[in-house]
Amino acid sequence: MNLHEQCLLRYLKNPDELSYSTEILKLNNFILEKRFIVKNFVAKSSIINYTDNIDLG
């Protein structure tokens, strides 16, 4: 069972805790989004070739 399913089950058992479950899902989605950005953009943009256009005299 994943986090979304757990939150839904918790809501069905205790509907008054919807805001708590919603905040957990928001936090989980934020973490997943940041992990995706770091994995797919930051890591790839830091690959630089330092040997291009170097004049050693």
N, C-alpha and C positions, 0 to 999 in steps of 0.2 A: 504494500500500500504506500503510495507516494504522499508527499506533503499536502497536495491539493485534496486528495481523497480523505486524508486525516482531518483536515479542516472542515470539509463538508460533513463528515460523520459527526464531528464535534458540534457543528451547528445544528444538525438534526436532533442530537441528543439534548442540546442546551441552546435554544434559539436566542436567548438573551446575551450570549457570548459572541454574537456575530462580529462586533467591532474588534474584539480580540483576535478572532480567526482571520479577519480581513487584514489586520496589521501584520500578522505572521506571514500571510501570502504576499503582501507588499514588500516586506523585508526579504523574503525568499526570492521574489522576482528581481529585486534590486541587486542582490548578490549574484544571481545568474547573469544578469545584464552586464555587470562590471566584469565578471569572469570572462564572458564572451568578448567584451571589448579588449581586455588585456591579452587574451589568447590570440585574437584575430587581427588586431590593429597595432597595438603597442609593441608586441614582440616582433612583428614583421617590419615595422618602421625603424627599429633600432639596428637592423642589419645594414651596415655601411661598409663600403669597400674603401679602405684608407690608402690603397696603393694606386689609385687613379691620379693621373696628372701630377706626379711627384718628380721634380727635377733635382737629381742628386749631384748635379754639377759637372 
